[in-house]
C-alpha cells in the first residue's frame, strides 16, 4: 500500500471511529454522566474546529474561527453532523489528491498568530494524529458504561 492509499484508508477509519463514538454518546447511559459528557463534548468540539481549520487551509480558503476552542457547549446532534461532513470531505479528498499534490506546501497563520507552513501530507497526518490523541483522552474521561461497545482500533475497522 502506498502512502496515499494509506492516508485514504486512515481517513475512512477516522470517519468510522468517530461515527461509532457518537453512537455511544447518544446511548441512554450517557445521560447519567453529565459532567463527563460535557468534558467529552468540549474536546470533540476542539477536534471539529481543528478539522475545519485544516480543511479551509487545504482548500486555500479563509477559516471562520478565532480560536481552536469554544466556551459554548456544543449540541450533540449538530456536532455529529459537522463531524460527518468534515470526515466525508477528508475521505473524498484523500481519494482524489495525487501523490505529487501531497508535497505541495500550504502557508497559513496558526490561531496563536504564529506562521505555519506544512505540506498537504503533513497537514493530513497532523489532523489524524490530533483527533486520535483527543479521542484517546475522551476515552479516559467517559465511564465504561458509555463506551462498553466502542472499539476504536484500526484493526477492528479493517476486519469489519
Phi, psi and omega per residue, in radians:
X1 nan 2.277 3.103
X2 -1.440 2.913 -3.076
X3 -1.037 -0.673 3.138
X4 -1.090 -0.798 3.126
X5 -1.168 -0.625 3.098
X6 -1.119 -0.767 3.087
X7 -1.012 -0.778 3.138
X8 -1.068 -0.794 3.119
X9 -1.096 -0.706 3.123
X10 -1.166 -0.589 3.072
X11 -1.286 -0.543 3.008
X12 -1.131 -0.710 3.077
X13 -1.086 -0.796 3.113
X14 -0.973 -0.831 -3.132
X15 -1.067 -0.801 -3.137
X16 -1.109 -0.816 -3.084
X17 -1.081 -0.770 -3.129
X18 -1.232 -0.606 3.045
X19 -1.084 -0.744 3.114
X20 -1.138 -0.680 3.113
X21 -1.103 -0.760 3.132
X22 -1.120 -0.554 3.054
X23 -1.057 -0.748 3.115
X24 -1.132 -0.706 -3.105
X25 -1.191 -0.375 3.116
X26 -1.613 -0.075 -3.131
X27 -1.199 2.644 -3.122
X28 -0.947 -0.596 -3.113
X29 -1.036 -0.508 -3.087
X30 -1.103 -0.517 -3.131
X31 -1.146 -0.358 -3.134
X32 -1.429 -0.054 -3.067
X33 -2.302 1.127 -3.052
X34 -1.108 -0.648 -3.133
X35 -1.169 -0.782 3.133
X36 -1.146 -0.687 3.115
X37 -1.123 -0.688 3.123
X38 -1.087 -0.732 3.108
X39 -1.146 -0.756 3.122
X40 -1.091 -0.729 -3.138
X41 -1.143 -0.618 3.070
X42 -1.012 -0.854 -3.101
X43 -1.237 -0.613 3.064
X44 -1.123 -0.698 3.085
X45 -1.072 -0.724 3.101
X46 -1.077 -0.806 3.101
X47 -0.986 -0.810 -3.101
X48 -1.088 -0.747 3.132
X49 -1.077 -0.788 3.138
X50 -1.117 -0.732 3.068
X51 -0.995 -0.820 -3.111
X52 -1.119 -0.705 3.114
X53 -1.032 -0.798 -3.080
X54 -1.340 -0.468 2.997
X55 -1.084 -0.831 3.122
X56 -1.030 -0.741 -3.130
X57 -1.142 -0.720 3.103
X58 -1.145 -0.547 3.120
X59 -1.459 -0.182 -3.075
X60 1.312 0.430 -3.116
X61 -1.851 2.709 2.999
X62 -1.202 2.661 3.118
X63 -1.718 2.976 -3.068
X64 -1.914 0.253 -3.039
X65 -2.021 2.492 3.062
X66 -1.649 -0.261 -3.037
X67 -2.649 2.903 3.086
X68 -1.646 0.051 3.072
X69 -2.334 2.866 3.093
X70 -2.385 2.562 3.062
X71 -1.496 -0.220 -3.130
X72 -1.418 2.105 3.108
X73 -1.164 2.210 -3.105
X74 -1.332 2.673 3.027
X75 -1.554 2.409 -3.023
X76 -1.018 -0.854 -3.045
X77 -1.131 -0.857 3.093
X78 -1.107 -0.612 3.116
X79 -1.140 -0.733 3.083
X80 -1.040 -0.730 3.119
X81 -1.118 -0.710 3.116
X82 -1.113 -0.711 3.076
X83 -1.074 -0.784 -3.114
X84 -1.063 -0.785 3.135
X85 -1.120 -0.810 3.140
X86 -1.109 -0.765 -3.130
X87 -1.125 -0.673 3.097
X88 -1.131 -0.661 3.101
X89 -1.066 -0.830 -3.134
X90 -1.106 -0.716 3.114
X91 -1.081 -0.819 3.119
X92 -1.114 -0.735 -3.118
X93 -1.109 -0.821 -3.100
X94 -1.217 -0.340 3.054
X95 -1.343 -0.621 -3.015
X96 -1.719 -0.406 -3.107
X97 -1.135 2.489 3.126
X98 -1.567 2.792 3.105
X99 -1.038 -0.649 3.135
X100 -1.172 -0.718 3.134
X101 -1.118 -0.529 3.139
X102 -1.054 -0.431 3.136
X103 -1.559 -0.019 3.110
X104 -1.138 2.368 3.081
X105 -1.382 2.615 3.065
X106 -2.252 2.043 3.096
X107 -1.710 2.440 -3.104
X108 -2.804 3.090 3.075
X109 -2.008 2.175 3.053
X110 -1.147 2.818 -3.114
X111 -1.162 -0.277 3.054
X112 -1.513 0.067 3.094
X113 1.604 -0.101 -3.125
X114 -1.469 2.573 3.133
X115 -1.257 2.549 3.073
X116 -2.169 2.547 3.080
X117 -2.628 1.859 -3.103
X118 -2.323 2.679 2.991
X119 -1.336 2.843 3.096
X120 -1.044 -0.648 3.113
X121 -1.123 -0.726 3.105
X122 -1.145 -0.688 3.081
X123 -1.050 -0.831 -3.122
X124 -1.092 -0.692 3.100
X125 -1.155 -0.705 3.129
X126 -1.100 -0.816 -3.122
X127 -1.024 -0.738 3.109
X128 -1.089 -0.890 -3.059
X129 -1.211 -0.611 3.122
X130 -1.091 -0.886 -3.137
X131 -1.113 -0.709 -3.139
X132 -1.112 -0.734 3.123
X133 -1.036 -0.841 -3.088
X134 -1.294 -0.569 3.046
X135 -1.127 -0.626 3.054
X136 -1.095 -0.720 3.078
X137 -1.107 -0.703 3.095
X138 -1.068 -0.641 3.107
X139 -1.106 -0.420 3.087
X140 -1.540 -0.336 3.124
X141 -1.418 -0.770 -3.029
X142 -1.411 2.436 3.121
X143 -1.253 2.782 -3.121
X144 -0.968 -0.574 -3.114
X145 -1.053 -0.528 3.114
X146 -1.449 -0.694 -3.020
X147 -1.715 0.268 -3.013
X148 -1.008 -0.543 -3.128
X149 -1.827 0.086 -3.069
X150 -1.496 2.187 3.092
X151 -2.113 1.786 -3.062
X152 -1.797 1.094 -3.123
X153 -2.207 2.426 3.092
X154 -1.036 -0.681 3.137
X155 -1.139 -0.624 3.081
X156 -1.120 -0.749 3.087
X157 -1.032 -0.787 -3.086
X158 -1.175 -0.506 -3.097
X159 -1.415 -0.269 -3.010
X160 -1.222 nan nan
